[in-house]
Amino acid sequence: MTYGQIAELLGDGYTARTVGFVMHGSDDKTPWHRVINAKGACSTLGIVLPHDKQQRMLEGEGVKFNKQGRCDLQTYLWIPKQQSQAQQLKTSLFKQRRKTQKEKR
């Protein structure tokens, strides 16, 4: 999942930056390494030592990164199955977002 994807699931008032801040303070039981940025890259440089720990953990789970340190989000992005069809149509991260009646005006 991406930081922005989690923020969107949480709803109004949450941003990708907020999710990153909270993830940074999480305990060792939280699978923090599975959350990446919208470019498909790790955002832990300068925060986690060693700097490539997150990428190495993901590679250990089978995620492939290119030379720029990015993975293909089309391949690896996790989409929750429990999300309702209405939420999927409304959310830009899961499916192309349809305009609401209010936005069409």
C-alpha positions as CSV (number, residue, x, y, z in Angstrom):
1,M,0.0,0.0,0.0
2,T,1.1,3.6,-0.4
3,Y,1.0,6.3,2.3
4,G,-1.7,8.1,0.2
5,Q,-3.8,5.0,-0.2
6,I,-3.9,4.5,3.6
7,A,-4.7,8.2,4.0
8,E,-7.6,8.0,1.6
9,L,-9.0,4.9,3.3
10,L,-8.9,6.8,6.7
11,G,-10.9,9.7,5.2
12,D,-10.9,13.4,5.5
13,G,-8.2,15.0,7.5
14,Y,-5.5,12.4,6.7
15,T,-2.6,12.9,4.3
16,A,0.2,10.7,3.1
17,R,2.6,12.7,5.2
18,T,0.4,12.2,8.3
19,V,0.4,8.4,7.6
20,G,4.2,8.4,7.3
21,F,4.6,10.3,10.5
22,V,2.4,7.8,12.4
23,M,4.1,4.8,10.7
24,H,7.5,6.2,11.9
25,G,6.3,6.0,15.5
26,S,4.7,2.5,15.2
27,D,6.0,-0.5,17.1
28,D,7.9,-3.5,15.7
29,K,4.7,-5.5,15.3
30,T,3.4,-3.1,12.6
31,P,4.4,-4.1,9.0
32,W,5.6,-0.6,8.3
33,H,8.0,-1.8,5.6
34,R,5.0,-2.7,3.4
35,V,4.0,0.9,3.0
36,I,5.7,2.8,0.1
37,N,5.3,6.1,-1.6
38,A,3.3,6.9,-4.7
39,K,6.3,6.4,-7.0
40,G,6.7,2.8,-5.8
41,A,9.8,3.7,-3.8
42,C,10.8,3.5,-0.2
43,S,10.7,6.7,1.8
44,T,12.8,5.7,4.8
45,L,16.1,7.2,3.7
46,G,17.6,9.1,6.6
47,I,15.0,7.7,9.0
48,V,15.8,3.9,9.2
49,L,19.3,2.5,9.6
50,P,20.5,0.9,7.4
51,H,19.0,3.2,4.8
52,D,18.0,0.4,2.5
53,K,16.4,-1.8,5.2
54,Q,12.9,-1.4,3.9
55,Q,13.8,-2.2,0.3
56,R,15.8,-5.3,1.4
57,M,12.8,-6.5,3.6
58,L,10.4,-6.1,0.6
59,E,12.9,-7.8,-1.7
60,G,12.9,-10.7,0.8
61,E,9.2,-10.9,0.2
62,G,9.6,-11.1,-3.5
63,V,9.1,-7.4,-4.5
64,K,11.4,-6.4,-7.4
65,F,12.9,-2.9,-7.6
66,N,14.5,-1.3,-10.6
67,K,17.8,0.6,-10.7
68,Q,16.0,3.8,-9.5
69,G,14.8,1.9,-6.4
70,R,11.1,1.7,-7.6
71,C,8.8,-1.2,-7.8
72,D,6.0,-1.5,-10.3
73,L,2.8,-0.4,-8.5
74,Q,0.7,-2.1,-11.2
75,T,2.2,-5.3,-10.1
76,Y,2.6,-4.9,-6.3
77,L,-0.1,-2.4,-5.2
78,W,-2.4,-4.1,-2.7
79,I,-6.1,-3.3,-3.0
80,P,-8.2,-4.3,0.0
81,K,-10.9,-6.8,-1.1
82,Q,-13.3,-5.6,1.6
83,Q,-13.8,-2.2,0.0
84,S,-17.3,-1.8,-1.3
85,Q,-18.0,-1.1,-4.9
86,A,-19.3,2.4,-4.0
87,Q,-15.9,3.2,-2.4
88,Q,-14.0,1.8,-5.4
89,L,-15.9,4.1,-7.8
90,K,-15.3,7.1,-5.5
91,T,-11.6,6.4,-4.8
92,S,-9.0,7.5,-7.3
93,L,-6.4,5.1,-5.9
94,F,-8.4,1.9,-6.6
95,K,-10.2,2.6,-9.8
96,Q,-10.7,5.6,-12.1
97,R,-12.8,8.0,-10.1
98,R,-16.2,8.9,-11.5
99,K,-17.5,12.4,-11.0
100,T,-20.3,12.9,-8.5
101,Q,-23.5,14.7,-9.5
102,K,-22.3,17.8,-7.6
103,E,-19.0,17.8,-9.5
104,K,-20.7,17.6,-12.9
105,R,-22.5,20.9,-12.3
